[in-house]
Amino acid sequence: KKSLGSNIRATREQRGISQRQFALMTGTSRSYLWKIESGKADVGIDVLCRIARALDTNVRDLIDF
């Protein structure tokens, strides 16, 4: 979870997207996104797909295998 969250945060910051903008883009709350980015929340595949779409990337690029 921590690795996924770190990858999401890094990609979001590289694209210059604030957490507030990101929350609007993904249809989730800022607090939930903060929990995801800090590795404290479980992420469903539907939310993960919305996150990847908002970041213009693939889900596989966010996950360390």
C-alpha positions in Angstrom: 0.0 0.0 0.0 2.8 2.4 0.8 4.6 1.8 -2.5 1.3 2.3 -4.4 0.6 5.5 -2.5 4.1 6.8 -3.1 3.8 6.1 -6.8 0.5 7.9 -7.0 1.7 10.9 -5.1 4.9 11.2 -7.2 3.0 10.9 -10.5 0.4 13.5 -9.3 3.1 15.9 -8.2 5.1 15.4 -11.5 2.0 16.5 -13.3 1.5 19.5 -11.1 -1.9 18.4 -9.8 -3.0 19.5 -6.3 -4.8 17.1 -4.0 -7.9 19.2 -4.3 -7.8 19.1 -8.1 -7.1 15.4 -8.0 -10.1 14.7 -5.7 -12.3 16.5 -8.2 -10.8 14.6 -11.1 -11.3 11.2 -9.4 -14.6 11.8 -7.7 -13.2 11.1 -4.3 -12.5 13.1 -1.2 -9.1 14.8 -0.4 -9.0 12.9 2.9 -9.4 9.5 1.2 -6.7 10.4 -1.4 -4.4 11.5 1.4 -4.9 8.1 3.1 -4.2 6.3 -0.2 -1.1 8.4 -0.9 0.2 7.7 2.7 -0.5 4.0 2.4 -3.2 3.9 5.1 -6.2 3.0 2.9 -7.1 0.1 0.8 -7.9 1.0 -2.8 -10.6 -0.8 -4.8 -9.9 -1.5 -8.5 -12.6 1.0 -9.6 -10.9 3.9 -7.7 -7.5 2.8 -8.9 -8.7 2.9 -12.5 -10.1 6.4 -11.9 -6.8 7.5 -10.4 -4.8 6.1 -13.3 -7.2 7.8 -15.8 -6.9 11.1 -14.0 -3.1 10.8 -14.1 -3.1 9.8 -17.8 -1.3 6.6 -17.0 -1.9 2.8 -16.7 -2.7 1.1 -13.5 0.3 -1.3 -14.0 2.6 1.8 -14.0 1.4 2.7 -10.5 1.9 -0.8 -9.0 5.4 -2.2 -8.1 5.3 -5.9 -9.0 
